[in-house]
């Protein structure tokens, strides 16, 4: 969604990167839908690098 705040990417362990995307609670469904669509597009083109999505994690880092 256009009103999403993107924090990162920042370096993480083993050469990986992390990114936090946040939206107001009322826009959570729109963010989940956008992430789901992006994951589907990656899968369709058989992207080599893995991506893990976690919604409302108990701990961020």
Secondary structure in CASP SS format (residue, H / E / C, confidence):
PFRMAT SS
TARGET T0000
AUTHOR 0000-0000-0000
METHOD secondary structure of the structure
MODEL  1
X C 1.00
X C 1.00
X C 1.00
X C 1.00
X E 1.00
X E 1.00
X E 1.00
X E 1.00
X E 1.00
X E 1.00
X E 1.00
X C 1.00
X H 1.00
X H 1.00
X H 1.00
X C 1.00
X E 1.00
X E 1.00
X E 1.00
X E 1.00
X E 1.00
X E 1.00
X C 1.00
X C 1.00
X H 1.00
X H 1.00
X H 1.00
X H 1.00
X H 1.00
X H 1.00
X H 1.00
X H 1.00
X H 1.00
X H 1.00
X H 1.00
X H 1.00
X H 1.00
X H 1.00
X H 1.00
X H 1.00
X H 1.00
X H 1.00
X H 1.00
X H 1.00
X C 1.00
X C 1.00
X C 1.00
X C 1.00
X C 1.00
X C 1.00
X C 1.00
X C 1.00
X C 1.00
X C 1.00
X C 1.00
X C 1.00
X C 1.00
X C 1.00
X C 1.00
X C 1.00
X C 1.00
END
